[in-house]
């Protein structure tokens, strides 16, 4: 049966008014009082969350007396809160101390959230920053079977620039991004992926077969990136690196790729390589990677 108590109805109306008007004084305190007395609020849960909110980037260890003082609870209550959070893995004892620090379960929740963010959303500002730093066009691509699909591009401001558009598909074994995406592939996985495929059908400079591709990848992995000078398209240079998610799996590749006439393309092994590696790691961190 619905609760039609005049007192509760008046309280709800007052809260709505307070939240809507934001007037100082009585409405704000009334809204706080309403929340404090809400029958659906679990006070113990709220206190537990308050303990977690005490931690900051510049305050990684919290002692029991600090919890008592800042939350204005008894020592027994503070101990029970901290003990429960510790038992569930959200807090852990700091080394050589009775104080507490954040536990692995809470950190895992944060990483899972980061990992759930959309790849393009995370990569866009980093890709644009890479474009500005390198002064050349930048791209983000993902794997779709034996192809890569360009899902994001930050074109350079030069008159002559890369003409790759979002949605463009290319054979994965014929692009710098594609090679970066395949870094972790085993010989068996490559043979399965390219079974019955002539890798040189359209590109005479492509690897002869899956085993030859694996040998190329092994060399490229030692540099942490892929560097091409006019390998598949005359006059087009590129540097690419893999992007990893929270689990460490490669989910995309990022590159700087543009025409050789652009000054930055003369610094592939130096400045450009460093910027690409930093950008790839920044995107990976944004997806939760901590390797």
Secondary structure, DSSP 8 states (H G I E B T S, - for coil): -----HHHHHHHHHHHHHHHH--TTHHHHHHHHHHHH-TT--HHHHHHHHHHHT-BTTB--B-HHHHHHHHT--HHHHHHHHHHHHHTTSEEE-TTSSSEEE-HHHHHHHHHHHHHS-HHHHHHHHHHHHHHHHTS-EEEEEEETTEEEEEEEE--SSSS-----TT-EEEGGGSHHHHHHTTT--HHHHHHHTTT--TTSS-TTS-SSHHHHHHHHHHHHHHTSEEEESSSSTTEEEEEEEEE-TTS-EEEEEEEEEETTSGGGGGIIIIIHHHHHHHHHHHHHHTT---
